[in-house]
Amino acid sequence: MNIEFNCPHCDRSLAIDEKWRDMEVQCPDCSGSLVPTRVIAKKKDVEQAREKYQETPQNIQREEEERAERKEVLRLRKLQILEDNGLVKIS
């Protein structure tokens, strides 16, 4: 039985016998070294991450809230630096 995957170096579509799945092999096009099971696992990880972080309204709102929070933290740090140097007094 063959397993199919793409070369991570040149993106060529490859198919090899399953007995070679855990062995380091070379792409016939670019000669890049790869282990098919690692390539397949990495692709699955990327696909799962894409599904998890789709641009849903909830994810967009969460990202906007996190961005606003980071901006506020930076603003407060700047104020603290100004106060520490005697350039502004925070009441």
C-alpha positions as CSV (number, residue, x, y, z in Angstrom):
1,M,0.0,0.0,0.0
2,N,1.3,3.4,-0.9
3,I,1.2,6.6,1.1
4,E,1.0,10.0,-0.6
5,F,2.4,13.3,0.5
6,N,4.2,16.4,-0.8
7,C,7.9,17.0,-0.5
8,P,8.3,19.8,2.1
9,H,11.3,21.2,0.1
10,C,9.9,21.4,-3.5
11,D,6.2,20.5,-3.0
12,R,6.3,17.6,-5.5
13,S,3.6,15.1,-5.0
14,L,5.1,11.8,-3.9
15,A,3.9,8.3,-3.3
16,I,6.0,5.6,-1.6
17,D,5.4,2.1,-0.3
18,E,4.2,2.1,3.3
19,K,7.3,0.1,4.4
20,W,9.4,3.2,3.9
21,R,7.2,5.5,5.9
22,D,9.6,5.9,8.9
23,M,12.8,5.8,6.9
24,E,14.7,8.9,5.7
25,V,14.2,9.1,1.9
26,Q,15.2,11.6,-0.8
27,C,12.9,13.5,-3.1
28,P,13.7,12.4,-6.7
29,D,13.2,16.1,-7.9
30,C,15.1,18.2,-5.4
31,S,17.1,15.5,-3.5
32,G,15.8,16.9,-0.2
33,S,15.9,14.5,2.7
34,L,12.6,13.7,4.5
35,V,10.9,11.2,6.7
36,P,7.3,10.7,5.3
37,T,5.6,10.1,8.6
38,R,7.0,13.4,9.9
39,V,5.9,15.3,6.8
40,I,2.4,13.9,7.1
41,A,2.2,14.6,10.8
42,K,3.4,18.2,10.3
43,K,0.8,18.7,7.6
44,K,-2.0,17.4,9.9
45,D,-0.7,19.8,12.7
46,V,-0.9,22.7,10.3
47,E,-4.4,21.8,9.1
48,Q,-5.6,21.4,12.7
49,A,-4.1,24.8,13.6
50,R,-5.8,26.4,10.6
51,E,-9.2,24.9,11.7
52,K,-8.7,26.0,15.3
53,Y,-7.8,29.6,14.4
54,Q,-10.2,30.3,11.6
55,E,-11.4,33.9,11.3
56,T,-14.6,33.5,13.2
57,P,-16.3,36.5,14.8
58,Q,-15.3,35.2,18.2
59,N,-11.6,34.8,17.2
60,I,-11.6,38.3,15.6
61,Q,-13.1,39.8,18.7
62,R,-10.6,38.0,21.0
63,E,-7.7,39.2,18.9
64,E,-9.0,42.8,19.0
65,E,-9.4,42.6,22.8
66,E,-5.8,41.1,23.2
67,R,-4.4,43.9,20.9
68,A,-6.2,46.6,23.0
69,E,-4.9,45.0,26.2
70,R,-1.3,45.0,24.9
71,K,-1.6,48.7,23.8
72,E,-2.9,49.6,27.3
73,V,0.0,47.7,29.0
74,L,2.5,49.6,26.7
75,R,0.8,53.0,27.5
76,L,1.1,52.3,31.3
77,R,4.7,51.2,31.0
78,K,5.5,54.5,29.1
79,L,3.8,56.5,31.8
80,Q,5.7,54.6,34.5
81,I,9.0,55.4,32.7
82,L,8.1,59.1,32.5
83,E,7.1,59.2,36.2
84,D,10.4,57.3,37.2
85,N,12.4,60.0,35.4
86,G,10.4,62.8,37.0
87,L,8.9,64.0,33.7
88,V,5.3,63.5,34.7
89,K,3.5,62.9,38.0
90,I,0.7,60.3,38.1
91,S,-1.9,60.9,40.8
